Amino acid sequence: NAVTAMIESIQMAWLGTIIGAALSLPLGFLGAKNVSSPVVANVMRQILNAIRAFPELILAIAIFIPIAGLGPVAGTLAIGIHSAGTLGKLTAEAIEGIDEGPVEAARAVGGRGLQVQRWGVLPQVLPELIGFWLYRFEINIRASAVLGVVGAGGIGFLLQQTIVFGRWPQAGMAILVVIVATIIVDTISGGIRRRIIVGSEAKTVAEVDLMAETDVAA
């Protein structure tokens, strides 16, 4: 069933994105030069570059299929690790572009270490990071379809089987399901990302107005 296989691919992409997002957050903080030491940041950047150098397909074939066997688990892990490399780099770059004001304010009230990162850094970059995660989810849906061709589960496996055995009507239906599902997910994800960006911009404008009013009152 093409719909069931597509749902499995979406689940692989979603879980892989969650894994990638969870790993990328601490890796991104370690890779940001303004909140980490230069040596640690440079080492972490090279690690992230190394992870991104291997596509999901290579990770699945060389590492995760031999470990987890054929099926969606291997595909999910391959997607998650590759996503961590890309999202970690984007997270580090987002952190390096923050306003240092809230960080200094958090330190001024006695915050240290993780408290400063939690209250001075994370609120500034979180809307942008959520946008990255959603966009990566869209990409991972396409990746999950490709991974199925090598036996990592999902719609790709079904498509590969129908082509091998010459079941062209079923293959055409599988391709149609992939196209429709991708369009739907892209539309929903894009709408959410736009709302996050608009909300973040509105919050920034409100903060600027509040600062201006405070300056006038002073």
C-alpha positions in Angstrom: 0.0 0.0 0.0 1.6 3.2 -1.2 -0.1 5.4 1.4 1.0 3.2 4.3 4.6 3.2 3.0 4.5 7.0 2.6 3.3 7.4 6.2 6.3 5.3 7.2 8.6 7.6 5.3 7.1 10.6 7.0 7.5 9.0 10.4 11.2 8.2 9.5 11.7 11.9 8.5 10.0 13.2 11.6 11.9 11.0 14.0 15.1 11.7 12.2 14.5 15.4 12.4 13.9 15.2 16.2 17.1 13.2 16.6 19.0 15.8 14.5 17.5 18.7 16.3 18.2 17.2 19.8 21.8 16.6 18.9 22.4 19.8 17.0 21.4 22.1 19.9 24.4 21.2 22.3 26.7 20.7 19.3 25.8 24.1 18.0 26.5 25.8 21.3 29.9 24.1 21.4 30.6 25.2 17.9 29.7 28.9 18.4 32.8 30.9 19.0 31.1 33.6 21.1 29.8 31.1 23.7 32.5 28.4 23.6 36.3 28.5 23.7 38.0 28.9 20.3 39.7 25.5 20.5 36.4 23.7 21.3 34.5 25.7 18.7 37.0 24.9 15.9 37.1 21.2 16.8 33.3 21.0 16.9 33.0 22.8 13.5 35.3 20.2 11.9 33.3 17.4 13.4 30.1 18.9 12.1 31.7 19.3 8.6 32.8 15.7 8.7 29.2 14.5 9.6 27.8 16.6 6.8 30.3 15.2 4.3 28.5 11.8 4.2 25.0 11.8 2.7 22.2 9.8 4.4 22.5 7.1 1.8 26.2 6.4 2.6 25.5 6.5 6.3 22.7 4.0 5.9 24.6 1.6 3.7 28.0 1.8 5.5 27.0 2.1 9.1 23.3 1.8 10.1 22.1 -1.1 7.9 24.9 -3.3 9.1 24.1 -2.4 12.7 20.3 -2.2 12.8 19.5 -4.3 9.7 17.2 -3.5 6.9 14.2 -1.4 7.7 13.1 2.1 8.9 15.3 2.1 12.0 18.5 2.3 9.9 17.0 5.0 7.7 15.8 7.0 10.7 19.3 6.9 12.3 21.0 7.9 9.0 18.6 10.9 8.6 19.1 11.9 12.3 22.9 11.9 12.2 23.2 13.7 8.9 20.6 16.3 10.1 22.6 16.8 13.3 25.6 17.9 11.2 23.7 20.4 9.1 21.5 21.7 11.9 24.5 22.0 14.2 26.3 24.2 11.8 23.3 26.4 11.3 22.7 26.6 15.1 26.3 27.7 15.7 26.0 30.4 13.1 22.7 31.6 14.5 24.2 31.8 18.0 27.2 33.8 16.7 24.8 36.4 15.4 23.0 37.1 18.7 22.7 40.4 20.5 25.1 40.4 23.4 22.8 42.7 25.5 20.6 39.9 27.0 23.7 37.8 27.7 25.3 40.6 29.7 22.0 41.2 31.4 21.8 37.5 32.5 25.3 37.7 33.8 24.6 41.0 35.6 21.8 39.4 37.7 24.1 36.5 38.7 23.5 34.0 36.0 26.4 31.6 35.2 27.2 28.9 32.6 24.0 27.2 31.5 21.8 29.8 33.1 23.3 32.5 30.8 22.9 30.2 27.7 19.3 29.4 28.7 18.1 32.9 29.4 20.5 35.1 27.4 21.1 33.0 24.2 18.4 30.4 23.6 15.4 32.8 23.6 17.1 34.9 20.8 17.9 32.0 18.5 14.9 29.6 19.2 12.5 31.0 16.6 15.2 30.8 13.9 16.1 27.3 15.0 12.6 26.0 14.8 12.4 27.4 11.3 15.6 25.4 10.5 14.1 22.2 12.0 10.9 22.5 10.0 12.8 23.1 6.8 15.0 20.2 7.5 11.9 18.0 8.0 10.9 18.9 4.5 14.3 17.8 3.2 14.2 14.6 5.2 11.0 13.5 3.7 12.7 13.4 0.3 15.7 11.7 1.9 13.5 9.0 3.5 12.1 8.2 0.1 15.5 7.7 -1.4 16.8 5.6 1.5 14.0 3.1 0.9 15.7 2.1 -2.3 18.6 0.5 -0.3 16.2 -1.3 2.0 15.9 1.4 4.7 12.1 1.2 4.7 9.4 3.6 3.6 7.9 4.4 0.2 11.3 4.1 -1.5 11.5 0.4 -0.8 8.0 -0.1 -2.3 8.9 1.9 -5.3 12.1 -0.1 -5.9 10.2 -3.4 -5.6 7.5 -2.3 -8.1 10.1 -1.2 -10.6 12.2 -4.3 -10.3 9.1 -6.5 -10.9 7.7 -4.3 -13.6 4.6 -3.3 -11.8 4.4 0.0 -13.5 0.8 1.1 -12.4 1.8 0.5 -8.8 5.1 2.4 -9.3 3.2 5.3 -10.9 0.8 5.4 -7.9 3.8 5.4 -5.5 5.4 8.3 -7.3 2.1 10.2 -7.2 1.7 9.6 -3.5 5.3 10.9 -2.9 4.5 14.1 -4.9 1.2 14.8 -3.2 2.5 14.1 0.3 5.6 16.2 -0.3 3.5 19.2 -1.5 1.2 18.9 1.5 4.0 18.7 4.0 5.9 21.6 2.4 2.8 23.8 2.4 2.0 23.1 6.1 5.6 23.4 7.2 6.2 26.6 5.1 3.1 28.2 6.7 4.3 27.4 10.2 7.8 28.8 9.4 6.3 32.0 8.0 4.2 32.5 11.2 7.2 31.9 13.3 9.3 34.5 11.4 6.4 37.0 11.4 5.9 36.5 15.2 9.6 36.8 15.8 9.8 40.1 13.8 6.8 41.5 15.6 8.4 40.7 18.9 11.6 42.4 17.9 9.7 45.5 16.8 7.8 45.6 20.1 11.0 45.3 22.0 12.5 48.2 20.0 9.4 50.4 20.6 9.5 49.6 24.4 13.2 50.6 24.5 12.5 53.8 22.7 9.6 54.6 25.1 11.9 53.9 28.1 14.6 56.2 26.6 12.0 59.0 26.1 10.7 58.6 29.7 14.2 58.7 31.0 
